[in-house]
Amino acid sequence: MTKIAIVYYSSYGSVHALAERAAQTAEKAGAEVRLRHVAETAPKEVWSSVEGWAAHRAEVEDRPVAEPGDLAWADVVLLGSGTRYGSVTSQLQSFIDTLGPLWAEGKLADKVYAGFTASQTAHGGQETTLLSMLTTFVHLGGIIVPPGYTDPVKFTDGNPYGVGKVTGASAELTDDDHASMDHLVERVLRIGAKIAA
């Protein structure tokens, strides 16, 4: 059974919805899943003053928080983050910064890695956010498995680097969003199983 860790940060819930879809798809495929959000690092006075942000914090308050060991446990790792000025959120970066000891022991190498993101606009930094994740995966010694254009849905969502949700028209996931995430999860699990064999 392939073990997949889905670790993400979401302010308003779109990346959270993608992460939940990824977990559902992985479970249907027979994988063992750890779905974990990273800890909030923004001051409470900031996030509590924004209605959507505060609502999402309340939604995930009692759900498991990511630990570095979740990545060491996994065969496959999916990282998710909203886009912040063309890069990952500071919250996800703070989590990444805790991986040093495991990285130094080589416990994060030779795993399959891929990423997903969301932004309000189609050209709001999704590609650079995903590329910044890929840079992290390289430093970890990971095996990067992007979706590329390996399924017709990728010509609809237009993102070969990972999965990207555009939230401007609607934060709700569309059929194409579901199909894109399903394709990515199925692909990383298939490659992960080949590597583990």
Phi, psi and chi 1 to 4 in degrees:
 res  aa     phi    psi   chi1   chi2   chi3   chi4
   1 MET       -  123.1 -178.8 -179.2  -72.7      -
   2 THR   -73.5  136.5  -56.1      -      -      -
   3 LYS  -102.0  126.1  -63.5  179.6  -71.4 -173.2
   4 ILE  -124.4  130.4 -179.0  169.8      -      -
   5 ALA  -104.7  125.2      -      -      -      -
   6 ILE  -112.0  107.1  -57.5  163.1      -      -
   7 VAL  -118.5  128.2  174.5      -      -      -
   8 TYR  -152.0  162.6   70.8   95.2      -      -
   9 TYR  -126.1  135.2  176.7   79.1      -      -
  10 SER  -138.4  128.9 -175.1      -      -      -
  11 SER   -82.6  -49.0  -64.9      -      -      -
  12 TYR  -111.6   -7.5  -59.6  100.1      -      -
  13 GLY   117.2  -12.3      -      -      -      -
  14 SER   -68.8  -45.3  -65.1      -      -      -
  15 VAL   -67.5  -34.7  172.4      -      -      -
  16 HIS   -59.5  -44.3  171.3   78.2      -      -
  17 ALA   -63.3  -40.2      -      -      -      -
  18 LEU   -62.6  -42.4  -71.1  169.1      -      -
  19 ALA   -63.6  -41.9      -      -      -      -
  20 GLU   -64.4  -39.6  -74.2 -166.6  -39.9      -
  21 ARG   -62.9  -42.1  178.6   64.5 -178.7 -153.1
  22 ALA   -60.0  -43.5      -      -      -      -
  23 ALA   -63.6  -42.9      -      -      -      -
  24 GLN   -61.8  -44.3  -67.8  162.8    6.0      -
  25 THR   -65.0  -41.6  -57.5      -      -      -
  26 ALA   -65.3  -41.5      -      -      -      -
  27 GLU   -63.5  -41.4  -74.2  170.4   -5.0      -
  28 LYS   -62.1  -31.4  -74.9  179.7 -173.0  173.6
  29 ALA   -80.6   -3.0      -      -      -      -
  30 GLY    92.7   10.5      -      -      -      -
  31 ALA   -81.6  156.4      -      -      -      -
  32 GLU   -89.9  126.5 -172.1  176.0  -10.2      -
  33 VAL  -119.0  135.9  179.0      -      -      -
  34 ARG  -118.4  114.3  -74.1 -169.6 -174.1  176.2
  35 LEU  -102.9  117.3  176.3   61.8      -      -
  36 ARG  -137.3  132.2  -54.9  -73.2 -169.2  -98.6
  37 HIS   -95.7  151.0   69.2   95.8      -      -
  38 VAL   -85.6  157.6  -59.0      -      -      -
  39 ALA   -64.3  145.5      -      -      -      -
  40 GLU   -74.1  130.9 -179.4   59.9   74.1      -
  41 THR  -113.9  -10.7   57.8      -      -      -
  42 ALA   -71.4  146.0      -      -      -      -
  43 PRO   -60.2  143.7  -19.9   30.5      -      -
  44 LYS   -58.0  -36.6 -176.1  174.4 -177.9  179.0
  45 GLU   -64.2  -22.6   60.6  -91.7   20.6      -
  46 VAL   -80.8  -57.2  173.9      -      -      -
  47 TRP   -71.5  -29.0   60.8 -102.2      -      -
  48 SER   -72.6  -17.1   64.0      -      -      -
  49 SER   -88.6   -2.3   65.9      -      -      -
  50 VAL  -113.9  114.6 -179.3      -      -      -
  51 GLU   -53.7  -51.9 -175.8  178.7  -20.3      -
  52 GLY   -64.9  -38.5      -      -      -      -
  53 TRP   -66.3  -46.6 -161.8   -9.0      -      -
  54 ALA   -63.3  -38.6      -      -      -      -
  55 ALA   -63.9  -41.0      -      -      -      -
  56 HIS   -70.7  -37.2 -176.3   64.0      -      -
  57 ARG   -59.2  -41.5  -63.6  -76.0   10.2  114.9
  58 ALA   -64.8  -36.1      -      -      -      -
  59 GLU   -64.0  -37.9 -179.0 -178.8   -2.6      -
  60 VAL  -102.0    3.4  -60.4      -      -      -
  61 GLU   -52.5  -39.9 -176.3  176.1   19.5      -
  62 ASP   -99.3    9.2  -64.1  -34.6      -      -
  63 ARG   -90.3  157.5  -61.6 -165.4 -174.5 -168.0
  64 PRO   -61.1  138.0  -21.0   31.3      -      -
  65 VAL   -97.5  138.7  175.2      -      -      -
  66 ALA   -62.8  142.2      -      -      -      -
  67 GLU  -126.6  152.0  -60.6  -71.6  -18.1      -
  68 PRO   -52.4  -35.5  -29.1   36.9      -      -
  69 GLY   -59.6  -22.9      -      -      -      -
  70 ASP   -63.4  -35.3  -65.8  -41.3      -      -
  71 LEU   -74.1  -39.3  -87.8   63.7      -      -
  72 ALA   -62.7  -35.6      -      -      -      -
  73 TRP   -67.1  -34.3  164.5   85.5      -      -
  74 ALA   -80.1  154.1      -      -      -      -
  75 ASP   -90.8  -31.0  -55.9  -53.3      -      -
  76 VAL  -129.5  137.0  174.3      -      -      -
  77 VAL  -126.0  126.8  176.6      -      -      -
  78 LEU  -111.4  125.0  -73.9 -176.7      -      -
  79 LEU  -107.2  138.5  -73.6 -171.4      -      -
  80 GLY  -131.3  143.4      -      -      -      -
  81 SER  -159.0  144.0  173.4      -      -      -
  82 GLY   -65.5  165.6      -      -      -      -
  83 THR   -91.5  129.3  -66.8      -      -      -
  84 ARG  -125.6  103.0  -66.5  -64.1 -177.2  -86.3
  85 TYR    54.3   39.3  -50.8  107.7      -      -
  86 GLY    82.4   13.6      -      -      -      -
  87 SER  -143.2 -178.2 -167.9      -      -      -
  88 VAL   -71.6  162.5  -61.2      -      -      -
  89 THR   -65.4  156.5   59.4      -      -      -
  90 SER   -63.7  -29.8   60.9      -      -      -
  91 GLN   -65.0  -46.8  -68.3   87.2  -16.7      -
  92 LEU   -66.7  -39.2 -175.3   65.6      -      -
  93 GLN   -62.1  -37.5 -172.7   59.8   54.1      -
  94 SER   -61.0  -39.8  -70.0      -      -      -
  95 PHE   -65.1  -45.9  172.8   76.3      -      -
  96 ILE   -56.5  -37.5  -69.9  168.9      -      -
  97 ASP   -67.5  -13.3  -70.7  -14.3      -      -
  98 THR   -89.1   -1.3   68.8      -      -      -
  99 LEU   -84.7   -4.8  -59.8  176.9      -      -
 100 GLY   -50.2  -50.2      -      -      -      -
 101 PRO   -60.5  -42.6  -28.1   37.2      -      -
 102 LEU   -68.3  -38.9  -70.9  176.0      -      -
 103 TRP   -59.4  -45.3  164.7   81.3      -      -
 104 ALA   -62.2  -28.9      -      -      -      -
 105 GLU   -88.1   -1.3  -65.3  174.3   22.5      -
 106 GLY    75.2   15.6      -      -      -      -
 107 LYS   -83.3   -1.8  -68.1 -174.8  176.9  177.1
 108 LEU  -111.2    1.8  -57.5  178.1      -      -
 109 ALA   -84.4  162.8      -      -      -      -
 110 ASP    62.7   27.3  -57.3  -30.3      -      -
 111 LYS  -112.1  157.5  -60.6  172.9 -175.8  -68.4
 112 VAL   -83.2  133.4  165.7      -      -      -
 113 TYR  -128.4  144.5  -70.8   87.4      -      -
 114 ALA  -154.6  168.3      -      -      -      -
 115 GLY  -137.2  164.0      -      -      -      -
 116 PHE  -146.3  156.6   57.9   99.9      -      -
 117 THR  -153.1  176.2 -170.9      -      -      -
 118 ALA  -150.1  147.9      -      -      -      -
 119 SER  -150.0  162.8   63.4      -      -      -
 120 GLN   -70.9  -32.3 -172.4  171.3   12.8      -
 121 THR  -120.3  159.2   60.4      -      -      -
 122 ALA   -63.0  -32.2      -      -      -      -
 123 HIS  -114.7   38.1  -59.1  -71.1      -      -
 124 GLY   -92.4   20.1      -      -      -      -
 125 GLY   106.2   12.0      -      -      -      -
 126 GLN   -59.7  -46.8  -71.0 -172.1    6.7      -
 127 GLU   -63.0  -44.0  -70.0   85.7   -6.2      -
 128 THR   -69.9  -32.2   53.2      -      -      -
 129 THR   -63.1  -47.2  -62.1      -      -      -
 130 LEU   -65.2  -39.0  -69.4  166.6      -      -
 131 LEU   -64.5  -33.6  -72.2  170.0      -      -
 132 SER   -67.0  -34.4   71.7      -      -      -
 133 MET   -65.4  -42.3  -70.3 -176.5 -163.2      -
 134 LEU   -60.6  -37.4  -59.8 -175.4      -      -
 135 THR   -60.9  -42.4  -58.9      -      -      -
 136 THR   -60.9  -44.4  -62.2      -      -      -
 137 PHE   -61.0  -36.8  -56.3  155.6      -      -
 138 VAL   -62.0  -45.8  167.3      -      -      -
 139 HIS   -65.0  -28.7  -78.7  -96.5      -      -
 140 LEU   -79.2   -9.6  -61.6  178.3      -      -
 141 GLY    79.3   25.1      -      -      -      -
 142 GLY   -79.7  165.7      -      -      -      -
 143 ILE  -104.2  108.0  -60.5  159.5      -      -
 144 ILE   -80.7  126.8  -60.6  169.2      -      -
 145 VAL  -124.8   87.3  178.8      -      -      -
 146 PRO   -80.1  161.7   32.2  -35.4      -      -
 147 PRO   -71.4  -25.9   24.8  -32.4      -      -
 148 GLY    54.3 -145.5      -      -      -      -
 149 TYR  -116.2   55.6  -70.5  101.4      -      -
 150 THR   -94.7    5.4   56.6      -      -      -
 151 ASP  -152.0  146.5 -173.6  -88.4      -      -
 152 PRO   -56.1  -27.6  -27.4   34.8      -      -
 153 VAL   -61.7  -25.3   72.2      -      -      -
 154 LYS   -69.3  -20.4  -61.5  -46.7  -67.0 -179.5
 155 PHE   -81.0  -12.0  -68.5   93.3      -      -
 156 THR   -89.6  -47.8  -58.2      -      -      -
 157 ASP   -85.5  -18.2   83.7   -9.4      -      -
 158 GLY    69.4   19.9      -      -      -      -
 159 ASN  -125.2  101.5 -164.3  -32.9      -      -
 160 PRO   -81.4   -7.1   32.8  -36.7      -      -
 161 TYR   -86.7  -21.8  -55.0  102.7      -      -
 162 GLY   175.0 -150.2      -      -      -      -
 163 VAL  -111.2  134.1  169.9      -      -      -
 164 GLY  -131.5  126.8      -      -      -      -
 165 LYS  -101.7  126.8  164.4   66.5  178.7  165.8
 166 VAL   -93.7  119.6  177.4      -      -      -
 167 THR   -96.9   -5.4   63.8      -      -      -
 168 GLY   -55.2  -49.5      -      -      -      -
 169 ALA   -74.5  -40.4      -      -      -      -
 170 SER  -163.5  137.9  171.7      -      -      -
 171 ALA   -78.8  -14.6      -      -      -      -
 172 GLU   -67.9  139.7  -62.8  -64.2  -42.3      -
 173 LEU   -70.7  137.3  -62.8 -172.5      -      -
 174 THR   -94.6  174.1   65.4      -      -      -
 175 ASP   -59.5  -38.8  -70.6  -15.1      -      -
 176 ASP   -65.9  -38.7  -75.9  -19.1      -      -
 177 ASP   -60.9  -45.0  -64.1  -32.3      -      -
 178 HIS   -61.4  -46.4  -73.4  157.2      -      -
 179 ALA   -63.8  -38.8      -      -      -      -
 180 SER   -65.0  -43.5  -65.6      -      -      -
 181 MET   -69.1  -40.8 -175.6   54.5   82.0      -
 182 ASP   -58.4  -44.9  -67.2   -9.6      -      -
 183 HIS   -61.8  -45.1  172.1   61.8      -      -
 184 LEU   -62.0  -46.0  179.3   63.4      -      -
 185 VAL   -63.7  -46.7  170.6      -      -      -
 186 GLU   -60.3  -38.7  -69.8  160.8    3.6      -
 187 ARG   -67.4  -48.0 -178.1  168.1  162.5   76.4
 188 VAL   -66.8  -34.5  -64.3      -      -      -
 189 LEU   -68.5  -39.3  -70.3  176.0      -      -
 190 ARG   -64.2  -46.0 -174.7  171.0   63.7 -106.3
 191 ILE   -68.9  -39.7  -58.2  -57.7      -      -
 192 GLY   -60.0  -40.4      -      -      -      -
 193 ALA   -66.1  -37.2      -      -      -      -
 194 LYS   -64.1  -40.7  -73.4 -178.0  179.0 -179.3
 195 ILE   -68.8  -38.7  -68.8  167.8      -      -
 196 ALA   -74.3  -19.5      -      -      -      -
 197 ALA   -68.0      -      -      -      -      -
